[in-house]
Amino acid sequence: MSEQRPKVLATRKFPADIEARLSSEYRATLNETDRIYPPEELVAAAREHDAVMCCPSERFSREVLEQVAGSIGIIATYSVGYEHIDVPAARDVGIVVTYTPDVLTDATADTAMLFILAAARRGAECDRFVRSGGWDRWHTLLMLGTHVSGKRLGILGMGRIGQALAKRARGFDMPVHYHNRRRLPPEQEQGATFHADPADLLAVSDFLSINCPSSPETVRFLNAERIEMLPEGAFVVNTARGNIVDDEALIAALRSGRVAAAGLDVFDNEPNLHPGYLDLDNVFMLPHVGSATHETRTAMGDTCLANLAAFFAGRPCPQALT
Ligand code: 8YV
């Protein structure tokens, strides 16, 4: 009887309770060491299974999808971002793709707010200063930062996370502006000002928060030319994807003070980020942990499991992209 259970390949290590459920509900192949599958091994392993639960570390291009199509019926990605999967190609070859929206919204918006505050109040620099032993006396001009209240927050990408950040920012009395592919209805806009042209958003962004997905339209969006459109001494926050920022341009602007400070959770080619960031005091950096809370990681696993269960029961998957 147990041999009837579908075979699921878990490409990365997941929370213990999620792995326990995978093993009890399926014939699961877990990844004890969390080794990243080289592309050709990923294809070979996927072909031995009925389903894959993966992360953005695994790329499912059209070529890969065509090779695994006869075997796997579903890819459940443990992420809200899905730029690592060619979704139209998956649709063409009949593979269902599911993702984990909603459950990461609060944790990621909290991280964006943390960055706004940390960048404004020189969080990383102050921490290093205290640890260095260089703090010999308190004085009235010590590590002065910038008030966030009353400063305009520009949100690039007003999806779930952008809207959750706007809610937080309103609590800090920051007027919210945004650019999105389409204008939101008033009940979602909640008084935020829409800019159809991203250049108009940049011009009013004392703080710019990047919350859009990575796509051919957004890759290297924040380049030298667009940085020049920001107010002098603006702050930049990125919790979306590293490749939306042109690193050389942002590093130059942080060096010159054209951009006062930045908060970055994601990096192009992470974890091998541009070394130019490392010696800058005005960057507060995190190792892509925007959604890394116990609660969210478990909820992401629950979402993947619910989608796998629906798929194998012949029901529509609740978070299907295809
Ligand atoms: C996740 C993310 O931590 O969900 C996403 O798209 O970028 C992150 O918040 C990570 O990708 C989990 O697989």
Residues whose N, C-alpha, C, O or C-beta is under 5 A from the ligand:
A	BS01	8YV	C55 P56 Y78 S79 V80 G81 A240 H288 G290 S291
